[in-house]
Amino acid sequence: MKRYLEVLGLFWSTAIAAELEYRANFLIALLSSLGNLIGSLFGLSLFYRTGYNFEGWSWEETLVVLGIFTLLQGFSSTFLSPNLNKIVQQVQQGTLDFVLLKPISSQFWLSTRTLSPWGLPDLIFGLVLIGYAGQQLGLGLSNYLFSIIPLIFGLASLYSLWFMLGATSIWFVKIYNVTEVLRGLLEAGRYPMVAYPAAYRFFFTFVIPVAFLTTIPAEAMLRRAELSWVTGAGFLALGLLYATRAFWKFALRFYTSASS
């Protein structure tokens, strides 16, 4: 574990040093994140300005969901997208061979090799939005602590889904559109699940587990999440992490190296 932490420190320090050569990108990312947040708030306000409420969700409570969604977007842009989208490139160019030859877990290398600080604005805006909504709702420290565990479960599930899609490039090579489809489906998480018809709620809970990414952590923060759903989020995260590891080992059996 100590060796892996040292390697992770080297990975991220060199990645940040390289990215900071293009500091204007941070301003662009900041403006882009701000524009997306304003658009999301405007779209949400179209429902509430006429007095309409999502069933059981006030304006401030819905802002908590949007804040967690923005936080997940920042996590994806900072850690997932820079690494996992490159699996396709590694397979196409044959450089995955060099990764497999390294004396380190190939999954760890592919998942953590780099990061992008340009996702930090979404992380900051997400925390600010959650903090503002929490202040309006009178939430205390314990409310935020209750949401940490289901939020971690959601992050683990999101990573697992993204990595397994990236691993399918061993068979299909070009899967950029598939990851974009996943990103599009995850957009549903910006609203509470009650905003969707029953069929969509079933799909976003049991097929593509969007509900476990945003709605369940938000309900935990508001102290109204059922223990069964939080437990289910935990089992889902652990199951997906195990499936990710098993699927990667299975996929490597079909990988044809560039030198073979």
Buried (B, 14 or more C-beta within 10 A) or exposed (E): EEEEEEBBEEBBEEBEEEBEEEEEBBEEBBEBBEEBBEEBEEEBEEBBEEEEEBEEBBBBBBBBBBBBBBBBBBBBBBBBBBBBBBBBEBBEEEEBBEBEEEEEBBBBBBBBBBBBBBBBBBBBBBBEBBEBBBEBBEBEEEBBEBBEBBBBBBBBBBBBBBBBBBBBBBEEEEBEEBBEEBEEBBEBBBBBBEBBEEEEBEBBBEEBBBBBBBBBBBBBBBEEBEEEBBEBBBEBBBEBBEBBBEBBEEBBEEBEEEEE
